[in-house]
Amino acid sequence: MSTEEKMVKVTADQEGGYMEVPFHVASDTEKVEVSYSISRSGATVDLGVLDPSRIRGWSGGARDRFFITEHAATPGYLHGCLEQGEWAVLLGLHHIPEDGCAVYITIATVSAERRWLKGDMHSHTVHSDGEYTLPVVAEILKERKLDFIATTDHNTVTQNYLHPTHEDILFIPGFELTTNAGHSNIIGLEDPEIDFRIAADRDMEAAFKEAREKGAVIVINHPFHSGCEWKWSLNLPFDVWEVWNGPWSEENRRALQWWHEQLCLGYNIPITAGSDVHRTEKYVQHGMPSTWVLSEGKTKAQLLSAIRKGRMFITHTPEGPEVEMRHGDSLPGDSVPYPNEHPLKVSIRSLEVDDDIHVISDYYNESIQIKEGKQWEKQILIDKELFLRMEVWRYCPVVEDYTMILLTNPIYFTRDSKK
């Protein structure tokens, strides 16, 4: 965060006019915050802001501070792109005492930084067959400490035009393309303008290609779930495979098995997850499971870019466990040429005794059971693996068996990717 303290003196003969106090917004700025105070209680100085193109907001004397990000802003101010260049705090000199006054301004610009954002990639609201209103969704996500959500109502986009401008929650526009032969999420577009009355693979392929060209991420949803199985071709141009939908189940296990088989064939396919929440249920809730995305900042574009790269892992709840997996500077989703002398380093936190860790490649599945402590670390020398990924399983009394609690995207060690 970069903070500037400015003081400007205002004289009585300036009353009725306006004053601009300039400040710079860099290309990587994620948030602008401004506050001010006036030295004289009898003075009235209004507050607003200019970006390089226009008046971006105005609160008059109603507020002494405001913020602006891409996805949210103080009422009276426009959220959206924080354009690089010269901005200015706009002061309205409404009433100035005869001996003048001073205005003290604090300007903070917050730069984007790489960090883990956790959220829900598949959800429904009252705009299709869900029971949740968007303001309720925002409050639930804040309570569960989630950073983002994709609103993926069935064959409609009205929810995307009514997203709350919540400071803490990034709402991602979505559209669950719902057909009689399978469902897919179109993530990132307010309106992909897709006619869901699709009758053939060629129509689905055309819809996917057009949405991709507009910047969408295409997700194949719950491909083996009864009643909504994916029956279209799997050679269509999709981006991400939803391996985990709702509570861990046999259908999710089949999706995991298919994905693992593709990895062993040399394909690089990112995986994601989503609650597919519709209404209040004990085991189907927002963020169960959670997708953790290593994003360069908290904007829609940065989040979607990280998802395309596979910079993700999945946990059964927002509480974790958390994992860090890297090979030198390479992260999940990256391809590393081999032979390579650097080891792959893994660290998993928030574990419990008897958790079962699996280190998985194309030709082995090593199981390690946690006997003590909450953190596990290991360095793994890479020999001839095509990829390496992690799973953590935990005993669940409800199902009287072990169930998945963590699943990572791989780091790849293949020389040639088929994707």
Steps between C-alpha positions, in 0.01 A plus 500: 500500500624847410368785715522875440409768753406834344394832647345780299411848624172655390422870520162671529519645149507143362154423640261366238778356287671164467851378564684198359767325704691268264632152569634219281347156444748239376418222255489233773271692738223285643334743740482876559406628846458868591410669827502864603443738788450876529682719751200722575166368625314783329638423154318286243719327240344231280681187381530322165756356260611525136664222303692580178177490298214632713352582839505156659294576811356764730376482857486869582506551873329169576822301550856559612644204310450268202658202325494372141596157365417320177208314657376732775496860618352727764145608402525806278819374333535283191678167533687367199840517335749715691648679201870573520590869506432822681197507729389779731306537820224749414411748773186713487563821695144552616550721806836639609546720813647847461837391632499187282566140595726205427394169348702190594481216247628142528529312170582129503554290187518124550703305245391160375694212650506126444290321760264210550133583449249237602151477365216307345503438125144363467191648670134582446268778613135603474575595140458132407411215735684611814360659814776751573481870415826667403525716817456184710774329298735790575435472873551122497830533317621769739410279796681201345803716411476429129649746251302435182201320351386420147124539463408228251124495471341268245468648150464857629722799565274739692694432823817637340351848462400522866820396677549679832800734503640340813846617607613155618330273243584476130189394307590326173231491228402153385247302301429129540432382148240236584406248231341158497842349429711673763580825678794738468590824672590803290700713744597865464242653265196698610313368197658237272188519281474123466183331374475196726280305254801302380441187293843386382870501590571753227259748662663451839843541346394826334356630828818412691727658240302823489493529879874431519570771242309743722722408797295234680632196686311183402442237770354153448272449801434184707563276195392173668216619722180303443238691306739764368789294365720649230393327178651746255844433354796541733704626207324836516716806576451535878744648754433340838361172634268517803638203688322571831135602523336526843583237765758241394319216323537206268420729206786728602730199530417408139575856389833478684581166337428631148714808563789292636488279192528808278801621698666164448444539125685832509208745501516811717145564626441731799242392757265704711208444736174655614229453757219516240300642790131571438337515843566444868633149557725356768776374272453721192614849594690788342869418490452125551722425316715813462725577206821682599648709218850650504415831335724797419233729645133524593349575160288290269765493227777393737284229657394357162860501378613297801212254453596443136857424611386249763639704791250337735436245769172382651396442862184352649427819699634858506706408807749295298738316524738731315776384270806655340656305216781631281796386292747786499291791374242268341152458651198275439398531138856561381701266278859435604754348262692204636741357592516770767716493812267710717263311731129564515412646840165441668364644823149424632353676803192455722520122504364258760636176639418204271454719192617304197726689254543368147790600277385407149670484161428310182663185635477506880269592787691536827290510818622668820286501815540790742591377848569832671502873435291720274755563226675267256789583271693303243752546220449270203769433240350481153623217279269413211156612621262664253342692788468508875192589702372466858192368676408496870233269639341515847273262686142626504267350765193599297591264214709266720787515253784721380398788275692755294590825678771641270582459131761692300560575139828346380839634418586344164834351399420397148710631214203545267148595605209371295288802590 
